[in-house]
Amino acid sequence: MLDVLRVRACAVGEIVDELGFTQPTTSKHLRVLREAGLVRVRTHAQRRIYSVDLEQMAELDAWLAPFRQLWNERLDALGEHLDRSEDEAKGK
């Protein structure tokens, strides 16, 4: 849903068409994203238009940065271990 909204602002019906979810499911997800502050909503005529809240996404990205670093270090260590194990199995 965020990928769709990242490209362009959409009404609920457009998101339903894009993702194939039901309207109630889409609305529930949008409500959760709105309450989390990740999307904004504005009214245009009878429609509610949703878009990504870039400021909140930047805050989320900053909050995730230390975790991303932690996982990158662990995944790098795992990759090195697997490379060594493969080399040992080949008799190097």
PDB file of N, CA, C and O in Angstrom:
ATOM      1  N   MET A   1       0.822  -1.179   0.000  1.00  0.00           N
ATOM      2  CA  MET A   1       0.000   0.000   0.000  1.00  0.00           C
ATOM      3  C   MET A   1       0.874   1.254   0.000  1.00  0.00           C
ATOM      4  O   MET A   1       0.608   2.212  -0.726  1.00  0.00           O
ATOM      5  N   LEU A   2       1.919   1.230   0.826  1.00  0.00           N
ATOM      6  CA  LEU A   2       2.829   2.371   0.834  1.00  0.00           C
ATOM      7  C   LEU A   2       3.556   2.511  -0.496  1.00  0.00           C
ATOM      8  O   LEU A   2       3.857   3.625  -0.923  1.00  0.00           O
ATOM      9  N   ASP A   3       3.840   1.392  -1.155  1.00  0.00           N
ATOM     10  CA  ASP A   3       4.484   1.467  -2.478  1.00  0.00           C
ATOM     11  C   ASP A   3       3.582   2.174  -3.486  1.00  0.00           C
ATOM     12  O   ASP A   3       4.058   2.971  -4.294  1.00  0.00           O
ATOM     13  N   VAL A   4       2.296   1.887  -3.442  1.00  0.00           N
ATOM     14  CA  VAL A   4       1.352   2.547  -4.345  1.00  0.00           C
ATOM     15  C   VAL A   4       1.304   4.042  -4.034  1.00  0.00           C
ATOM     16  O   VAL A   4       1.347   4.877  -4.938  1.00  0.00           O
ATOM     17  N   LEU A   5       1.214   4.368  -2.742  1.00  0.00           N
ATOM     18  CA  LEU A   5       1.114   5.773  -2.341  1.00  0.00           C
ATOM     19  C   LEU A   5       2.427   6.513  -2.516  1.00  0.00           C
ATOM     20  O   LEU A   5       2.440   7.739  -2.623  1.00  0.00           O
ATOM     21  N   ARG A   6       3.522   5.788  -2.547  1.00  0.00           N
ATOM     22  CA  ARG A   6       4.830   6.410  -2.785  1.00  0.00           C
ATOM     23  C   ARG A   6       4.895   6.997  -4.191  1.00  0.00           C
ATOM     24  O   ARG A   6       5.537   8.023  -4.416  1.00  0.00           O
ATOM     25  N   VAL A   7       4.237   6.349  -5.116  1.00  0.00           N
ATOM     26  CA  VAL A   7       4.245   6.785  -6.514  1.00  0.00           C
ATOM     27  C   VAL A   7       3.294   7.960  -6.732  1.00  0.00           C
ATOM     28  O   VAL A   7       3.621   8.913  -7.439  1.00  0.00           O
ATOM     29  N   ARG A   8       2.107   7.881  -6.114  1.00  0.00           N
ATOM     30  CA  ARG A   8       1.122   8.946  -6.303  1.00  0.00           C
ATOM     31  C   ARG A   8       0.068   8.881  -5.212  1.00  0.00           C
ATOM     32  O   ARG A   8      -0.175   7.827  -4.624  1.00  0.00           O
ATOM     33  N   ALA A   9      -0.551  10.016  -4.953  1.00  0.00           N
ATOM     34  CA  ALA A   9      -1.676  10.072  -4.017  1.00  0.00           C
ATOM     35  C   ALA A   9      -2.869   9.367  -4.657  1.00  0.00           C
ATOM     36  O   ALA A   9      -3.084   9.469  -5.865  1.00  0.00           O
ATOM     37  N   CYS A  10      -3.640   8.653  -3.844  1.00  0.00           N
ATOM     38  CA  CYS A  10      -4.756   7.862  -4.366  1.00  0.00           C
ATOM     39  C   CYS A  10      -5.956   7.906  -3.443  1.00  0.00           C
ATOM     40  O   CYS A  10      -5.836   8.122  -2.238  1.00  0.00           O
ATOM     41  N   ALA A  11      -7.117   7.695  -4.043  1.00  0.00           N
ATOM     42  CA  ALA A  11      -8.337   7.463  -3.277  1.00  0.00           C
ATOM     43  C   ALA A  11      -8.397   5.973  -2.934  1.00  0.00           C
ATOM     44  O   ALA A  11      -7.688   5.161  -3.529  1.00  0.00           O
ATOM     45  N   VAL A  12      -9.234   5.630  -1.986  1.00  0.00           N
ATOM     46  CA  VAL A  12      -9.367   4.239  -1.552  1.00  0.00           C
ATOM     47  C   VAL A  12      -9.669   3.323  -2.735  1.00  0.00           C
ATOM     48  O   VAL A  12      -9.067   2.257  -2.867  1.00  0.00           O
ATOM     49  N   GLY A  13     -10.593   3.732  -3.590  1.00  0.00           N
ATOM     50  CA  GLY A  13     -10.978   2.905  -4.735  1.00  0.00           C
ATOM     51  C   GLY A  13      -9.817   2.612  -5.668  1.00  0.00           C
ATOM     52  O   GLY A  13      -9.722   1.516  -6.221  1.00  0.00           O
ATOM     53  N   GLU A  14      -8.940   3.582  -5.845  1.00  0.00           N
ATOM     54  CA  GLU A  14      -7.765   3.369  -6.704  1.00  0.00           C
ATOM     55  C   GLU A  14      -6.812   2.355  -6.088  1.00  0.00           C
ATOM     56  O   GLU A  14      -6.217   1.541  -6.795  1.00  0.00           O
ATOM     57  N   ILE A  15      -6.669   2.407  -4.770  1.00  0.00           N
ATOM     58  CA  ILE A  15      -5.803   1.445  -4.086  1.00  0.00           C
ATOM     59  C   ILE A  15      -6.410   0.049  -4.168  1.00  0.00           C
ATOM     60  O   ILE A  15      -5.698  -0.933  -4.379  1.00  0.00           O
ATOM     61  N   VAL A  16      -7.723  -0.034  -4.001  1.00  0.00           N
ATOM     62  CA  VAL A  16      -8.427  -1.315  -4.141  1.00  0.00           C
ATOM     63  C   VAL A  16      -8.148  -1.900  -5.525  1.00  0.00           C
ATOM     64  O   VAL A  16      -7.805  -3.077  -5.641  1.00  0.00           O
ATOM     65  N   ASP A  17      -8.291  -1.096  -6.566  1.00  0.00           N
ATOM     66  CA  ASP A  17      -8.055  -1.563  -7.938  1.00  0.00           C
ATOM     67  C   ASP A  17      -6.606  -1.990  -8.141  1.00  0.00           C
ATOM     68  O   ASP A  17      -6.336  -2.993  -8.801  1.00  0.00           O
ATOM     69  N   GLU A  18      -5.684  -1.231  -7.576  1.00  0.00           N
ATOM     70  CA  GLU A  18      -4.256  -1.503  -7.758  1.00  0.00           C
ATOM     71  C   GLU A  18      -3.823  -2.785  -7.049  1.00  0.00           C
ATOM     72  O   GLU A  18      -3.059  -3.574  -7.605  1.00  0.00           O
ATOM     73  N   LEU A  19      -4.308  -2.996  -5.822  1.00  0.00           N
ATOM     74  CA  LEU A  19      -3.825  -4.106  -5.005  1.00  0.00           C
ATOM     75  C   LEU A  19      -4.751  -5.312  -4.963  1.00  0.00           C
ATOM     76  O   LEU A  19      -4.328  -6.414  -4.616  1.00  0.00           O
ATOM     77  N   GLY A  20      -6.011  -5.102  -5.317  1.00  0.00           N
ATOM     78  CA  GLY A  20      -6.951  -6.223  -5.319  1.00  0.00           C
ATOM     79  C   GLY A  20      -7.512  -6.577  -3.950  1.00  0.00           C
ATOM     80  O   GLY A  20      -8.128  -7.632  -3.792  1.00  0.00           O
ATOM     81  N   PHE A  21      -7.311  -5.713  -2.953  1.00  0.00           N
ATOM     82  CA  PHE A  21      -7.909  -5.928  -1.637  1.00  0.00           C
ATOM     83  C   PHE A  21      -9.364  -5.493  -1.699  1.00  0.00           C
ATOM     84  O   PHE A  21      -9.781  -4.817  -2.639  1.00  0.00           O
ATOM     85  N   THR A  22     -10.131  -5.885  -0.691  1.00  0.00           N
ATOM     86  CA  THR A  22     -11.499  -5.383  -0.597  1.00  0.00           C
ATOM     87  C   THR A  22     -11.450  -3.946  -0.082  1.00  0.00           C
ATOM     88  O   THR A  22     -10.448  -3.513   0.486  1.00  0.00           O
ATOM     89  N   GLN A  23     -12.542  -3.218  -0.289  1.00  0.00           N
ATOM     90  CA  GLN A  23     -12.603  -1.835   0.186  1.00  0.00           C
ATOM     91  C   GLN A  23     -12.505  -1.760   1.706  1.00  0.00           C
ATOM     92  O   GLN A  23     -11.775  -0.912   2.218  1.00  0.00           O
ATOM     93  N   PRO A  24     -13.221  -2.628   2.460  1.00  0.00           N
ATOM     94  CA  PRO A  24     -13.094  -2.558   3.922  1.00  0.00           C
ATOM     95  C   PRO A  24     -11.673  -2.859   4.418  1.00  0.00           C
ATOM     96  O   PRO A  24     -11.185  -2.210   5.342  1.00  0.00           O
ATOM     97  N   THR A  25     -11.027  -3.830   3.809  1.00  0.00           N
ATOM     98  CA  THR A  25      -9.654  -4.161   4.196  1.00  0.00           C
ATOM     99  C   THR A  25      -8.718  -2.996   3.903  1.00  0.00           C
ATOM    100  O   THR A  25      -7.880  -2.641   4.732  1.00  0.00           O
ATOM    101  N   THR A  26      -8.863  -2.413   2.737  1.00  0.00           N
ATOM    102  CA  THR A  26      -8.035  -1.266   2.356  1.00  0.00           C
ATOM    103  C   THR A  26      -8.250  -0.103   3.313  1.00  0.00           C
ATOM    104  O   THR A  26      -7.289   0.531   3.749  1.00  0.00           O
ATOM    105  N   SER A  27      -9.499   0.178   3.641  1.00  0.00           N
ATOM    106  CA  SER A  27      -9.803   1.270   4.559  1.00  0.00           C
ATOM    107  C   SER A  27      -9.211   1.029   5.944  1.00  0.00           C
ATOM    108  O   SER A  27      -8.709   1.957   6.578  1.00  0.00           O
ATOM    109  N   LYS A  28      -9.268  -0.209   6.410  1.00  0.00           N
ATOM    110  CA  LYS A  28      -8.688  -0.539   7.718  1.00  0.00           C
ATOM    111  C   LYS A  28      -7.178  -0.320   7.711  1.00  0.00           C
ATOM    112  O   LYS A  28      -6.629   0.260   8.648  1.00  0.00           O
ATOM    113  N   HIS A  29      -6.519  -0.775   6.674  1.00  0.00           N
ATOM    114  CA  HIS A  29      -5.066  -0.590   6.571  1.00  0.00           C
ATOM    115  C   HIS A  29      -4.709   0.896   6.508  1.00  0.00           C
ATOM    116  O   HIS A  29      -3.762   1.345   7.154  1.00  0.00           O
ATOM    117  N   LEU A  30      -5.465   1.639   5.737  1.00  0.00           N
ATOM    118  CA  LEU A  30      -5.218   3.074   5.636  1.00  0.00           C
ATOM    119  C   LEU A  30      -5.426   3.773   6.978  1.00  0.00           C
ATOM    120  O   LEU A  30      -4.690   4.698   7.322  1.00  0.00           O
ATOM    121  N   ARG A  31      -6.424   3.329   7.727  1.00  0.00           N
ATOM    122  CA  ARG A  31      -6.650   3.915   9.055  1.00  0.00           C
ATOM    123  C   ARG A  31      -5.450   3.661   9.968  1.00  0.00           C
ATOM    124  O   ARG A  31      -5.015   4.560  10.688  1.00  0.00           O
ATOM    125  N   VAL A  32      -4.922   2.452   9.941  1.00  0.00           N
ATOM    126  CA  VAL A  32      -3.749   2.127  10.758  1.00  0.00           C
ATOM    127  C   VAL A  32      -2.556   2.973  10.332  1.00  0.00           C
ATOM    128  O   VAL A  32      -1.845   3.515  11.178  1.00  0.00           O
ATOM    129  N   LEU A  33      -2.333   3.087   9.027  1.00  0.00           N
ATOM    130  CA  LEU A  33      -1.224   3.904   8.529  1.00  0.00           C
ATOM    131  C   LEU A  33      -1.412   5.376   8.891  1.00  0.00           C
ATOM    132  O   LEU A  33      -0.448   6.066   9.221  1.00  0.00           O
ATOM    133  N   ARG A  34      -2.648   5.851   8.829  1.00  0.00           N
ATOM    134  CA  ARG A  34      -2.937   7.248   9.200  1.00  0.00           C
ATOM    135  C   ARG A  34      -2.701   7.470  10.686  1.00  0.00           C
ATOM    136  O   ARG A  34      -2.093   8.466  11.078  1.00  0.00           O
ATOM    137  N   GLU A  35      -3.180   6.544  11.517  1.00  0.00           N
ATOM    138  CA  GLU A  35      -2.996   6.668  12.968  1.00  0.00           C
ATOM    139  C   GLU A  35      -1.513   6.589  13.352  1.00  0.00           C
ATOM    140  O   GLU A  35      -1.089   7.199  14.334  1.00  0.00           O
ATOM    141  N   ALA A  36      -0.737   5.840  12.579  1.00  0.00           N
ATOM    142  CA  ALA A  36       0.707   5.745  12.820  1.00  0.00           C
ATOM    143  C   ALA A  36       1.440   6.977  12.295  1.00  0.00           C
ATOM    144  O   ALA A  36       2.627   7.160  12.563  1.00  0.00           O
ATOM    145  N   GLY A  37       0.729   7.816  11.551  1.00  0.00           N
ATOM    146  CA  GLY A  37       1.319   9.038  11.016  1.00  0.00           C
ATOM    147  C   GLY A  37       2.094   8.841   9.734  1.00  0.00           C
ATOM    148  O   GLY A  37       2.840   9.729   9.320  1.00  0.00           O
ATOM    149  N   LEU A  38       1.931   7.683   9.093  1.00  0.00           N
ATOM    150  CA  LEU A  38       2.703   7.401   7.881  1.00  0.00           C
ATOM    151  C   LEU A  38       2.024   7.885   6.608  1.00  0.00           C
ATOM    152  O   LEU A  38       2.684   8.072   5.586  1.00  0.00           O
ATOM    153  N   VAL A  39       0.710   8.090   6.662  1.00  0.00           N
ATOM    154  CA  VAL A  39       0.000   8.643   5.508  1.00  0.00           C
ATOM    155  C   VAL A  39      -0.842   9.837   5.950  1.00  0.00           C
ATOM    156  O   VAL A  39      -1.253   9.947   7.105  1.00  0.00           O
ATOM    157  N   ARG A  40      -1.079  10.710   5.003  1.00  0.00           N
ATOM    158  CA  ARG A  40      -1.948  11.875   5.205  1.00  0.00           C
ATOM    159  C   ARG A  40      -3.211  11.655   4.384  1.00  0.00           C
ATOM    160  O   ARG A  40      -3.210  10.916   3.399  1.00  0.00           O
ATOM    161  N   VAL A  41      -4.269  12.299   4.797  1.00  0.00           N
ATOM    162  CA  VAL A  41      -5.513  12.217   4.031  1.00  0.00           C
ATOM    163  C   VAL A  41      -6.059  13.628   3.863  1.00  0.00           C
ATOM    164  O   VAL A  41      -6.014  14.445   4.782  1.00  0.00           O
ATOM    165  N   ARG A  42      -6.575  13.893   2.669  1.00  0.00           N
ATOM    166  CA  ARG A  42      -7.241  15.165   2.399  1.00  0.00           C
ATOM    167  C   ARG A  42      -8.523  14.856   1.649  1.00  0.00           C
ATOM    168  O   ARG A  42      -8.646  13.822   0.992  1.00  0.00           O
ATOM    169  N   THR A  43      -9.456  15.751   1.758  1.00  0.00           N
ATOM    170  CA  THR A  43     -10.745  15.556   1.091  1.00  0.00           C
ATOM    171  C   THR A  43     -10.762  16.346  -0.202  1.00  0.00           C
ATOM    172  O   THR A  43     -10.388  17.518  -0.239  1.00  0.00           O
ATOM    173  N   HIS A  44     -11.203  15.686  -1.263  1.00  0.00           N
ATOM    174  CA  HIS A  44     -11.361  16.326  -2.573  1.00  0.00           C
ATOM    175  C   HIS A  44     -12.735  15.928  -3.089  1.00  0.00           C
ATOM    176  O   HIS A  44     -12.948  14.788  -3.503  1.00  0.00           O
ATOM    177  N   ALA A  45     -13.658  16.869  -3.060  1.00  0.00           N
ATOM    178  CA  ALA A  45     -15.071  16.605  -3.395  1.00  0.00           C
ATOM    179  C   ALA A  45     -15.589  15.549  -2.416  1.00  0.00           C
ATOM    180  O   ALA A  45     -15.577  15.772  -1.206  1.00  0.00           O
ATOM    181  N   GLN A  46     -16.041  14.412  -2.924  1.00  0.00           N
ATOM    182  CA  GLN A  46     -16.565  13.341  -2.064  1.00  0.00           C
ATOM    183  C   GLN A  46     -15.505  12.287  -1.728  1.00  0.00           C
ATOM    184  O   GLN A  46     -15.791  11.319  -1.024  1.00  0.00           O
ATOM    185  N   ARG A  47     -14.303  12.476  -2.225  1.00  0.00           N
ATOM    186  CA  ARG A  47     -13.278  11.441  -2.067  1.00  0.00           C
ATOM    187  C   ARG A  47     -12.232  11.837  -1.033  1.00  0.00           C
ATOM    188  O   ARG A  47     -11.938  13.015  -0.832  1.00  0.00           O
ATOM    189  N   ARG A  48     -11.688  10.829  -0.393  1.00  0.00           N
ATOM    190  CA  ARG A  48     -10.560  11.024   0.516  1.00  0.00           C
ATOM    191  C   ARG A  48      -9.309  10.561  -0.215  1.00  0.00           C
ATOM    192  O   ARG A  48      -9.223   9.419  -0.667  1.00  0.00           O
ATOM    193  N   ILE A  49      -8.355  11.451  -0.324  1.00  0.00           N
ATOM    194  CA  ILE A  49      -7.123  11.175  -1.058  1.00  0.00           C
ATOM    195  C   ILE A  49      -5.998  10.948  -0.056  1.00  0.00           C
ATOM    196  O   ILE A  49      -5.754  11.781   0.817  1.00  0.00           O
ATOM    197  N   TYR A  50      -5.317   9.819  -0.189  1.00  0.00           N
ATOM    198  CA  TYR A  50      -4.243   9.436   0.722  1.00  0.00           C
ATOM    199  C   TYR A  50      -2.892   9.625   0.046  1.00  0.00           C
ATOM    200  O   TYR A  50      -2.745   9.398  -1.155  1.00  0.00           O
ATOM    201  N   SER A  51      -1.916  10.041   0.833  1.00  0.00           N
ATOM    202  CA  SER A  51      -0.540  10.189   0.344  1.00  0.00           C
ATOM    203  C   SER A  51       0.418   9.870   1.488  1.00  0.00           C
ATOM    204  O   SER A  51       0.038   9.906   2.659  1.00  0.00           O
ATOM    205  N   VAL A  52       1.644   9.564   1.141  1.00  0.00           N
ATOM    206  CA  VAL A  52       2.665   9.262   2.136  1.00  0.00           C
ATOM    207  C   VAL A  52       3.063  10.564   2.832  1.00  0.00           C
ATOM    208  O   VAL A  52       3.230  11.599   2.185  1.00  0.00           O
ATOM    209  N   ASP A  53       3.211  10.502   4.140  1.00  0.00           N
ATOM    210  CA  ASP A  53       3.707  11.645   4.911  1.00  0.00           C
ATOM    211  C   ASP A  53       5.223  11.544   4.941  1.00  0.00           C
ATOM    212  O   ASP A  53       5.788  10.790   5.733  1.00  0.00           O
ATOM    213  N   LEU A  54       5.879  12.306   4.074  1.00  0.00           N
ATOM    214  CA  LEU A  54       7.326  12.192   3.903  1.00  0.00           C
ATOM    215  C   LEU A  54       8.104  12.557   5.164  1.00  0.00           C
ATOM    216  O   LEU A  54       9.150  11.965   5.431  1.00  0.00           O
ATOM    217  N   GLU A  55       7.620  13.508   5.936  1.00  0.00           N
ATOM    218  CA  GLU A  55       8.307  13.880   7.174  1.00  0.00           C
ATOM    219  C   GLU A  55       8.305  12.724   8.163  1.00  0.00           C
ATOM    220  O   GLU A  55       9.330  12.423   8.775  1.00  0.00           O
ATOM    221  N   GLN A  56       7.158  12.079   8.318  1.00  0.00           N
ATOM    222  CA  GLN A  56       7.072  10.946   9.238  1.00  0.00           C
ATOM    223  C   GLN A  56       7.906   9.767   8.742  1.00  0.00           C
ATOM    224  O   GLN A  56       8.515   9.053   9.539  1.00  0.00           O
ATOM    225  N   MET A  57       7.932   9.565   7.429  1.00  0.00           N
ATOM    226  CA  MET A  57       8.745   8.474   6.880  1.00  0.00           C
ATOM    227  C   MET A  57      10.226   8.741   7.131  1.00  0.00           C
ATOM    228  O   MET A  57      10.984   7.809   7.402  1.00  0.00           O
ATOM    229  N   ALA A  58      10.642   9.994   7.046  1.00  0.00           N
ATOM    230  CA  ALA A  58      12.034  10.347   7.334  1.00  0.00           C
ATOM    231  C   ALA A  58      12.353  10.081   8.793  1.00  0.00           C
ATOM    232  O   ALA A  58      13.436   9.587   9.109  1.00  0.00           O
ATOM    233  N   GLU A  59      11.419  10.404   9.694  1.00  0.00           N
ATOM    234  CA  GLU A  59      11.625  10.112  11.114  1.00  0.00           C
ATOM    235  C   GLU A  59      11.730   8.607  11.345  1.00  0.00           C
ATOM    236  O   GLU A  59      12.578   8.151  12.112  1.00  0.00           O
ATOM    237  N   LEU A  60      10.870   7.841  10.684  1.00  0.00           N
ATOM    238  CA  LEU A  60      10.915   6.385  10.811  1.00  0.00           C
ATOM    239  C   LEU A  60      12.243   5.846  10.298  1.00  0.00           C
ATOM    240  O   LEU A  60      12.842   4.970  10.922  1.00  0.00           O
ATOM    241  N   ASP A  61      12.702   6.364   9.170  1.00  0.00           N
ATOM    242  CA  ASP A  61      13.975   5.943   8.606  1.00  0.00           C
ATOM    243  C   ASP A  61      15.124   6.224   9.581  1.00  0.00           C
ATOM    244  O   ASP A  61      16.007   5.386   9.761  1.00  0.00           O
ATOM    245  N   ALA A  62      15.108   7.395  10.202  1.00  0.00           N
ATOM    246  CA  ALA A  62      16.151   7.743  11.178  1.00  0.00           C
ATOM    247  C   ALA A  62      16.087   6.815  12.386  1.00  0.00           C
ATOM    248  O   ALA A  62      17.125   6.418  12.916  1.00  0.00           O
ATOM    249  N   TRP A  63      14.900   6.472  12.818  1.00  0.00           N
ATOM    250  CA  TRP A  63      14.748   5.579  13.964  1.00  0.00           C
ATOM    251  C   TRP A  63      15.245   4.168  13.626  1.00  0.00           C
ATOM    252  O   TRP A  63      15.821   3.489  14.476  1.00  0.00           O
ATOM    253  N   LEU A  64      15.021   3.737  12.392  1.00  0.00           N
ATOM    254  CA  LEU A  64      15.422   2.393  11.969  1.00  0.00           C
ATOM    255  C   LEU A  64      16.919   2.266  11.679  1.00  0.00           C
ATOM    256  O   LEU A  64      17.442   1.151  11.653  1.00  0.00           O
ATOM    257  N   ALA A  65      17.609   3.366  11.463  1.00  0.00           N
ATOM    258  CA  ALA A  65      19.018   3.336  11.054  1.00  0.00           C
ATOM    259  C   ALA A  65      19.894   2.466  11.957  1.00  0.00           C
ATOM    260  O   ALA A  65      20.650   1.652  11.428  1.00  0.00           O
ATOM    261  N   PRO A  66      19.837   2.588  13.285  1.00  0.00           N
ATOM    262  CA  PRO A  66      20.696   1.734  14.120  1.00  0.00           C
ATOM    263  C   PRO A  66      20.366   0.246  13.969  1.00  0.00           C
ATOM    264  O   PRO A  66      21.261  -0.599  14.020  1.00  0.00           O
ATOM    265  N   PHE A  67      19.098  -0.069  13.787  1.00  0.00           N
ATOM    266  CA  PHE A  67      18.703  -1.468  13.609  1.00  0.00           C
ATOM    267  C   PHE A  67      19.201  -2.004  12.272  1.00  0.00           C
ATOM    268  O   PHE A  67      19.638  -3.150  12.170  1.00  0.00           O
ATOM    269  N   ARG A  68      19.128  -1.154  11.249  1.00  0.00           N
ATOM    270  CA  ARG A  68      19.613  -1.529   9.929  1.00  0.00           C
ATOM    271  C   ARG A  68      21.109  -1.845   9.992  1.00  0.00           C
ATOM    272  O   ARG A  68      21.565  -2.824   9.402  1.00  0.00           O
ATOM    273  N   GLN A  69      21.867  -1.014  10.708  1.00  0.00           N
ATOM    274  CA  GLN A  69      23.305  -1.225  10.867  1.00  0.00           C
ATOM    275  C   GLN A  69      23.562  -2.546  11.581  1.00  0.00           C
ATOM    276  O   GLN A  69      24.431  -3.315  11.172  1.00  0.00           O
ATOM    277  N   LEU A  70      22.810  -2.812  12.644  1.00  0.00           N
ATOM    278  CA  LEU A  70      22.959  -4.057  13.398  1.00  0.00           C
ATOM    279  C   LEU A  70      22.734  -5.264  12.497  1.00  0.00           C
ATOM    280  O   LEU A  70      23.524  -6.208  12.506  1.00  0.00           O
ATOM    281  N   TRP A  71      21.661  -5.233  11.725  1.00  0.00           N
ATOM    282  CA  TRP A  71      21.359  -6.363  10.847  1.00  0.00           C
ATOM    283  C   TRP A  71      22.392  -6.491   9.735  1.00  0.00           C
ATOM    284  O   TRP A  71      22.768  -7.607   9.376  1.00  0.00           O
ATOM    285  N   ASN A  72      22.854  -5.386   9.188  1.00  0.00           N
ATOM    286  CA  ASN A  72      23.876  -5.451   8.146  1.00  0.00           C
ATOM    287  C   ASN A  72      25.141  -6.119   8.665  1.00  0.00           C
ATOM    288  O   ASN A  72      25.733  -6.950   7.977  1.00  0.00           O
ATOM    289  N   GLU A  73      25.558  -5.756   9.879  1.00  0.00           N
ATOM    290  CA  GLU A  73      26.745  -6.373  10.472  1.00  0.00           C
ATOM    291  C   GLU A  73      26.540  -7.866  10.661  1.00  0.00           C
ATOM    292  O   GLU A  73      27.432  -8.659  10.358  1.00  0.00           O
ATOM    293  N   ARG A  74      25.386  -8.254  11.152  1.00  0.00           N
ATOM    294  CA  ARG A  74      25.109  -9.683  11.387  1.00  0.00           C
ATOM    295  C   ARG A  74      24.997 -10.450  10.074  1.00  0.00           C
ATOM    296  O   ARG A  74      25.484 -11.577   9.973  1.00  0.00           O
ATOM    297  N   LEU A  75      24.372  -9.864   9.087  1.00  0.00           N
ATOM    298  CA  LEU A  75      24.261 -10.537   7.793  1.00  0.00           C
ATOM    299  C   LEU A  75      25.625 -10.657   7.113  1.00  0.00           C
ATOM    300  O   LEU A  75      25.907 -11.666   6.467  1.00  0.00           O
ATOM    301  N   ASP A  76      26.471  -9.635   7.255  1.00  0.00           N
ATOM    302  CA  ASP A  76      27.833  -9.719   6.720  1.00  0.00           C
ATOM    303  C   ASP A  76      28.598 -10.853   7.387  1.00  0.00           C
ATOM    304  O   ASP A  76      29.293 -11.612   6.712  1.00  0.00           O
ATOM    305  N   ALA A  77      28.476 -10.975   8.713  1.00  0.00           N
ATOM    306  CA  ALA A  77      29.158 -12.051   9.442  1.00  0.00           C
ATOM    307  C   ALA A  77      28.635 -13.417   8.998  1.00  0.00           C
ATOM    308  O   ALA A  77      29.417 -14.355   8.844  1.00  0.00           O
ATOM    309  N   LEU A  78      27.343 -13.537   8.793  1.00  0.00           N
ATOM    310  CA  LEU A  78      26.773 -14.787   8.315  1.00  0.00           C
ATOM    311  C   LEU A  78      27.309 -15.119   6.928  1.00  0.00           C
ATOM    312  O   LEU A  78      27.673 -16.265   6.665  1.00  0.00           O
ATOM    313  N   GLY A  79      27.360 -14.137   6.044  1.00  0.00           N
ATOM    314  CA  GLY A  79      27.895 -14.366   4.694  1.00  0.00           C
ATOM    315  C   GLY A  79      29.339 -14.836   4.734  1.00  0.00           C
ATOM    316  O   GLY A  79      29.714 -15.744   3.992  1.00  0.00           O
ATOM    317  N   GLU A  80      30.156 -14.227   5.592  1.00  0.00           N
ATOM    318  CA  GLU A  80      31.556 -14.641   5.726  1.00  0.00           C
ATOM    319  C   GLU A  80      31.648 -16.069   6.254  1.00  0.00           C
ATOM    320  O   GLU A  80      32.468 -16.853   5.778  1.00  0.00           O
ATOM    321  N   HIS A  81      30.819 -16.408   7.227  1.00  0.00           N
ATOM    322  CA  HIS A  81      30.799 -17.766   7.782  1.00  0.00           C
ATOM    323  C   HIS A  81      30.423 -18.784   6.705  1.00  0.00           C
ATOM    324  O   HIS A  81      31.055 -19.834   6.586  1.00  0.00           O
ATOM    325  N   LEU A  82      29.396 -18.467   5.929  1.00  0.00           N
ATOM    326  CA  LEU A  82      28.961 -19.388   4.873  1.00  0.00           C
ATOM    327  C   LEU A  82      30.035 -19.541   3.801  1.00  0.00           C
ATOM    328  O   LEU A  82      30.236 -20.639   3.283  1.00  0.00           O
ATOM    329  N   ASP A  83      30.726 -18.454   3.463  1.00  0.00           N
ATOM    330  CA  ASP A  83      31.823 -18.545   2.493  1.00  0.00           C
ATOM    331  C   ASP A  83      32.930 -19.449   3.007  1.00  0.00           C
ATOM    332  O   ASP A  83      33.454 -20.278   2.263  1.00  0.00           O
ATOM    333  N   ARG A  84      33.293 -19.293   4.295  1.00  0.00           N
ATOM    334  CA  ARG A  84      34.344 -20.143   4.890  1.00  0.00           C
ATOM    335  C   ARG A  84      33.900 -21.594   4.903  1.00  0.00           C
ATOM    336  O   ARG A  84      34.685 -22.484   4.577  1.00  0.00           O
ATOM    337  N   SER A  85      32.647 -21.845   5.278  1.00  0.00           N
ATOM    338  CA  SER A  85      32.134 -23.209   5.334  1.00  0.00           C
ATOM    339  C   SER A  85      32.149 -23.865   3.957  1.00  0.00           C
ATOM    340  O   SER A  85      32.475 -25.045   3.824  1.00  0.00           O
ATOM    341  N   GLU A  86      31.794 -23.093   2.938  1.00  0.00           N
ATOM    342  CA  GLU A  86      31.795 -23.606   1.567  1.00  0.00           C
ATOM    343  C   GLU A  86      33.217 -23.926   1.122  1.00  0.00           C
ATOM    344  O   GLU A  86      33.458 -24.956   0.492  1.00  0.00           O
ATOM    345  N   ASP A  87      34.162 -23.040   1.451  1.00  0.00           N
ATOM    346  CA  ASP A  87      35.568 -23.268   1.095  1.00  0.00           C
ATOM    347  C   ASP A  87      36.081 -24.530   1.800  1.00  0.00           C
ATOM    348  O   ASP A  87      36.785 -25.330   1.183  1.00  0.00           O
ATOM    349  N   GLU A  88      35.741 -24.721   3.077  1.00  0.00           N
ATOM    350  CA  GLU A  88      36.173 -25.900   3.825  1.00  0.00           C
ATOM    351  C   GLU A  88      35.575 -27.164   3.229  1.00  0.00           C
ATOM    352  O   GLU A  88      36.254 -28.187   3.151  1.00  0.00           O
ATOM    353  N   ALA A  89      34.323 -27.112   2.808  1.00  0.00           N
ATOM    354  CA  ALA A  89      33.662 -28.271   2.229  1.00  0.00           C
ATOM    355  C   ALA A  89      34.294 -28.658   0.899  1.00  0.00           C
ATOM    356  O   ALA A  89      34.290 -29.831   0.525  1.00  0.00           O
ATOM    357  N   LYS A  90      34.836 -27.676   0.185  1.00  0.00           N
ATOM    358  CA  LYS A  90      35.480 -27.942  -1.094  1.00  0.00           C
ATOM    359  C   LYS A  90      36.924 -28.379  -0.904  1.00  0.00           C
ATOM    360  O   LYS A  90      37.585 -28.777  -1.863  1.00  0.00           O
ATOM    361  N   GLY A  91      37.418 -28.308   0.329  1.00  0.00           N
ATOM    362  CA  GLY A  91      38.776 -28.750   0.611  1.00  0.00           C
ATOM    363  C   GLY A  91      39.826 -27.683   0.407  1.00  0.00           C
ATOM    364  O   GLY A  91      40.999 -28.005   0.219  1.00  0.00           O
ATOM    365  N   LYS A  92      39.443 -26.439   0.439  1.00  0.00           N
ATOM    366  CA  LYS A  92      40.399 -25.348   0.265  1.00  0.00           C
ATOM    367  C   LYS A  92      41.087 -25.009   1.544  1.00  0.00           C
ATOM    368  O   LYS A  92      41.926 -24.109   1.574  1.00  0.00           O
TER     369      LYS A  92
END
